[in-house]
């Protein structure tokens, strides 16, 4: 069993021992196999050497930008953050060649630390979006409360009306007001449009290294949100929460794009460059915004199948829109979704086809 010298508080020492889960033991012996040093403030770094005689990990308990920037001067094997995750500790400390980790891991971990810091310092969810989410969760909310809140922002109201008159909604007469849109399309549609438009500003940056544009990422999220909401109606899942999950599932891209140095077409490209990906970073952002835990977890796992229906809906909705130009693959995706969620294939088609067709029509016009 590997012996680990831990330097830090007794509380953290106990947490780390529990997290090791039988793979190693904490010791005070300076001749231990490896070392973990707790770092709670930048001043601690000033007392440490730049290199260590054994593989050494830092346990960072405070995500401070100055502290994280200073880590680049140290030759370490990796970095841990609370909450401690046993799987992550085992993978970093006990699997593979720890010397290789020492050579390559510290660069990834330092970069990852900076990405995490940026994710946790991202601007808050716009006040309108926060207020609409709050109103959604209040059983006493009236239609007028939503409409009045949306109408406070004239620019946003104009953007909503423009979307309402697009082929997405197939209205036969032009709609010129939020009140009229609410009458014809329903409060839920207008409310979700307001949520979508209020997040659009996060994508006003250059995404060329992700081989896309901010508008395309936002549009993709908008369509996935509508698919999530539609599928949720069939399965009895929380429609509002799934709409938000779909809308925000690629929010992590707004953070990681600032750290890319070359093109990243796939999620594997992101991990190879950064040691993390937009899914994990998106979860951090949504956790900071205090959205429902189910939403944050679904965003974390939206590139692979999970067991719970909530996450599965986001996964399949994302895949449907990605495969919209490939009819054969799209049909397979819809069939897999119907099977996984236990809904009749015909009913699923009836639900998602209008959304997908309206997106194709919108693309043809634009």
C-alpha positions in Angstrom: 0.0 0.0 0.0 1.3 3.4 -1.0 2.3 5.7 1.9 1.2 9.3 1.5 2.7 12.2 3.5 0.0 14.7 4.1 0.9 18.3 5.2 -2.1 20.3 6.2 -4.9 20.6 8.7 -6.2 17.6 10.6 -9.7 18.1 9.1 -8.3 17.9 5.6 -6.1 15.0 6.6 -9.1 13.0 7.8 -11.0 13.9 4.6 -8.1 12.7 2.4 -7.7 9.5 4.3 -11.3 8.7 3.8 -11.1 9.5 0.1 -8.1 7.2 -0.4 -10.6 4.4 0.2 -8.0 1.7 1.1 -5.7 2.4 -1.8 -3.2 4.2 0.4 -2.5 5.4 3.9 -1.7 8.8 5.4 1.6 8.9 7.2 3.9 11.5 8.9 7.0 9.7 7.6 9.1 12.1 5.4 10.3 9.0 3.4 6.7 8.4 2.1 6.1 7.3 -1.5 4.4 10.6 -2.3 3.2 13.8 -0.7 0.0 15.9 -0.6 0.3 19.5 0.6 -2.8 21.5 1.5 -2.7 25.1 0.1 -5.2 27.5 1.5 -3.5 30.8 0.7 -0.8 32.1 -1.6 1.6 32.7 1.2 2.0 29.0 1.7 3.6 28.7 -1.7 6.4 31.1 -0.7 7.6 28.6 1.9 7.8 25.6 -0.6 10.6 24.5 -2.9 9.9 24.6 -6.7 10.8 20.9 -7.0 10.1 17.9 -4.7 12.1 14.7 -4.1 8.9 12.5 -4.4 5.8 12.9 -6.5 3.9 15.7 -4.9 0.3 16.9 -5.2 -1.3 20.1 -4.1 -4.7 20.2 -2.4 -6.1 23.6 -3.2 -8.9 24.6 -0.8 -9.3 28.2 -2.0 -9.7 29.0 -5.7 -7.9 32.4 -5.8 -6.7 33.7 -9.1 -3.3 34.9 -7.7 -2.7 31.5 -6.1 -3.6 29.6 -9.3 -1.4 31.8 -11.4 1.5 31.1 -9.0 1.2 27.3 -9.5 2.9 27.4 -12.9 6.3 27.8 -11.1 6.0 24.4 -9.3 6.9 21.0 -10.6 4.1 18.9 -9.1 2.3 15.7 -10.1 -1.2 17.1 -9.9 -3.8 19.2 -8.1 -6.9 18.3 -6.1 -9.9 20.5 -5.3 -12.7 20.0 -2.8 -14.9 18.1 -2.7 -12.5 15.3 -2.8 -13.6 12.5 -5.2 -12.1 9.1 -4.5 -12.2 8.1 -8.2 -10.2 11.1 -9.2 -7.6 10.6 -6.4 -7.1 6.9 -7.3 -6.7 7.7 -11.0 -4.2 10.5 -10.4 -2.2 8.8 -7.6 -2.4 5.1 -8.1 -3.1 4.3 -11.8 -0.4 4.4 -14.5 3.1 5.8 -14.2 3.2 8.5 -11.5 6.4 9.9 -12.9 4.7 10.4 -16.3 2.0 12.3 -14.3 4.7 14.4 -12.7 6.1 15.3 -16.1 2.8 16.0 -17.8 0.0 16.3 -15.3 1.0 19.5 -13.6 0.7 21.5 -16.8 -2.8 20.2 -17.4 -3.8 20.6 -13.8 -2.6 24.2 -13.6 -4.5 25.0 -16.8 -7.5 23.2 -15.5 -7.3 25.3 -12.3 -7.4 28.5 -14.3 -10.4 27.3 -16.3 -12.2 26.4 -13.1 -11.4 29.8 -11.7 -12.8 31.5 -14.8 -15.9 29.4 -14.7 -16.6 30.3 -11.1 -16.1 34.0 -12.0 -18.4 34.0 -15.0 -21.0 36.8 -14.8 -24.2 35.9 -13.1 -27.2 34.7 -15.0 -29.0 37.8 -16.3 -31.5 39.3 -13.8 -34.4 38.7 -16.1 -33.6 35.0 -16.4 -33.2 34.6 -12.7 -36.5 36.3 -12.1 -38.3 34.2 -14.7 -36.9 31.0 -13.1 -38.0 32.3 -9.7 -41.5 33.0 -10.9 -41.7 29.5 -12.5 -41.0 27.9 -9.2 -43.7 30.0 -7.4 -47.2 28.4 -7.5 -48.8 31.8 -6.8 -47.3 33.4 -9.9 -49.9 34.9 -12.3 -49.6 35.2 -16.1 -49.4 39.0 -15.7 -46.3 38.7 -13.5 -44.4 36.9 -16.3 -45.6 39.3 -19.1 -44.9 42.4 -17.0 -41.4 41.2 -16.2 -40.6 40.5 -19.9 -42.0 43.8 -21.1 -39.6 45.7 -18.9 -36.8 45.0 -21.4 -37.8 46.5 -24.7 -34.8 45.2 -26.6 -35.5 41.7 -25.4 -39.2 42.0 -26.2 -38.3 43.0 -29.8 -36.0 39.9 -30.1 -38.7 37.6 -28.8 -41.3 39.0 -31.2 -38.8 38.5 -34.1 -38.4 34.8 -33.1 -42.2 34.4 -32.6 -42.7 35.4 -36.2 -40.0 33.0 -37.6 -40.9 29.7 -39.2 -40.2 28.0 -35.9 -43.7 28.8 -34.7 -45.6 28.9 -38.0 -47.9 31.7 -37.0 -50.2 32.8 -39.9 -50.5 36.4 -38.8 -47.7 38.8 -37.8 -47.4 39.2 -34.0 -46.4 42.7 -32.8 -46.6 42.5 -29.0 -45.7 40.3 -26.1 -49.3 40.3 -24.9 -50.5 39.0 -28.3 -47.7 36.4 -28.5 -48.8 35.1 -25.0 -52.4 34.8 -26.2 -51.6 32.9 -29.4 -48.6 30.8 -28.3 -49.1 30.4 -24.6 -47.3 31.8 -21.6 -44.8 28.9 -21.4 -43.6 29.4 -24.9 -43.1 33.2 -24.4 -41.4 32.7 -21.0 -39.0 30.1 -22.5 -38.2 32.4 -25.4 -37.4 35.2 -22.9 -35.0 32.8 -21.1 -33.4 31.9 -24.4 -32.9 35.5 -25.5 -31.6 36.6 -22.1 -28.7 34.1 -22.4 -27.7 35.1 -25.9 -25.1 37.7 -24.8 -22.9 35.0 -23.3 -22.1 33.8 -26.9 -20.8 37.2 -28.2 -17.2 36.1 -28.7 -15.0 34.4 -31.2 -15.5 30.6 -31.4 -13.4 30.0 -34.5 -11.2 27.5 -32.6 -14.3 25.4 -32.0 -15.1 25.6 -35.7 -18.4 27.4 -35.1 -19.9 30.8 -34.1 -21.6 32.1 -31.0 -24.9 32.4 -32.9 -24.7 28.8 -34.0 -24.0 27.5 -30.5 -26.9 29.6 -29.1 -29.2 28.4 -31.9 -28.3 24.8 -31.2 -29.1 25.3 -27.5 -32.4 26.9 -28.4 -33.4 23.9 -30.6 -32.2 21.3 -28.1 -34.2 23.2 -25.4 -37.3 22.9 -27.4 -36.7 19.2 -28.1 -36.1 18.6 -24.4 -39.3 20.3 -23.4 -41.2 18.4 -26.1 -39.9 15.0 -25.0 -40.5 15.8 -21.3 -44.2 16.2 -22.0 -44.3 12.6 -23.2 -42.4 11.2 -20.2 -43.7 13.3 -17.3 -40.3 14.9 -16.6 -39.9 18.5 -15.5 -40.5 20.5 -18.7 -39.1 23.8 -17.4 -36.0 22.2 -16.0 -35.3 20.3 -19.2 -35.8 23.4 -21.3 -33.1 25.1 -19.2 -30.8 22.1 -19.4 -31.1 22.1 -23.2 -30.7 25.9 -23.4 -27.5 25.9 -21.3 -25.9 22.5 -22.1 -23.1 24.1 -24.1 -22.4 27.0 -21.7 -19.0 25.6 -20.9 -17.8 26.4 -24.4 -18.0 30.1 -23.5 -15.3 29.5 -20.9 -13.0 26.9 -22.5 -12.7 28.8 -25.9 -10.6 31.4 -24.1 -7.9 28.7 -23.3 -7.7 26.9 -26.6 -4.5 27.3 -28.6 -5.6 25.3 -31.7 -8.8 24.0 -33.2 -10.9 21.6 -31.1 -13.5 19.8 -33.2 -14.4 17.0 -30.8 -14.7 16.7 -27.0 -11.6 14.6 -27.1 -9.7 17.5 -28.7 -10.8 19.7 -25.8 -9.6 17.2 -23.2 -6.3 16.7 -25.0 -5.6 20.4 -25.0 -7.1 21.4 -21.6 -7.4 18.3 -19.4 -11.1 19.0 -19.2 -14.1 19.7 -21.5 -17.1 22.0 -22.0 -19.4 19.5 -20.3 -17.5 19.5 -17.0 -17.0 23.3 -17.1 -20.7 23.8 -17.9 -21.6 21.9 -14.8 -19.4 24.3 -12.8 -21.1 27.4 -14.3 -24.6 26.1 -13.6 -23.6 25.1 -10.1 -22.4 28.6 -9.5 -25.7 29.9 -10.8 -27.5 27.6 -8.3 -29.7 26.0 -10.9 -31.3 22.6 -10.1 -28.8 19.8 -9.4 -30.5 17.6 -12.0 -29.8 20.3 -14.7 -26.1 20.6 -13.8 -25.6 16.9 -13.8 -27.4 16.4 -17.1 -25.2 19.1 -18.7 -22.1 17.2 -17.3 -23.2 14.0 -19.0 -24.8 15.2 -22.2 -22.2 13.6 -24.4 -22.9 10.1 -23.2 -25.9 8.0 -22.1 -26.8 8.1 -18.4 -29.2 5.9 -16.5 -31.7 8.6 -15.4 -34.5 9.7 -17.8 -33.7 13.4 -17.2 -30.2 13.1 -18.5 -31.2 10.8 -21.3 -33.6 13.3 -22.7 -30.9 16.0 -22.9 -28.5 13.5 -24.5 -30.9 12.4 -27.2 -32.2 15.9 -27.9 -28.6 17.0 -28.4 -28.0 14.0 -30.7 -31.2 14.6 -32.7 -30.2 18.2 -33.6 -26.6 17.2 -34.4 -27.9 14.5 -36.8 -30.6 16.7 -38.4 -28.8 16.6 -41.8 -28.4 12.8 -41.8 -31.8 11.2 -42.0 -30.7 7.7 -41.4 -28.7 8.5 -38.3 -31.4 10.8 -37.1 -34.0 8.0 -37.4 -31.7 5.7 -35.4 -31.3 8.3 -32.7 -35.1 8.8 -32.4 -35.6 5.0 -32.3 -33.0 4.7 -29.5 -34.6 7.5 -27.6 -38.0 5.9 -27.8 -36.6 2.6 -26.6 -34.6 4.1 -23.7 -37.4 6.2 -22.4 -40.1 3.6 -23.0 -42.4 5.7 -25.2 -44.0 4.6 -28.5 -41.9 5.5 -31.5 -44.9 7.0 -33.4 -45.7 9.3 -30.5 -42.1 10.4 -30.2 -42.0 11.2 -33.9 -45.2 13.2 -33.5 -43.6 15.3 -30.8 -40.1 15.9 -32.2 -40.7 16.1 -36.0 -42.4 19.5 -35.9 -39.4 21.0 -34.0 -36.9 19.4 -36.3 -38.8 20.4 -39.5 -39.2 24.0 -38.3 -35.5 24.2 -37.7 -34.8 22.9 -41.2 -37.2 25.4 -42.7 -35.6 28.2 -40.7 -32.2 27.1 -42.1 -33.5 27.0 -45.6 -34.8 30.6 -45.4 -31.7 32.0 -43.7 
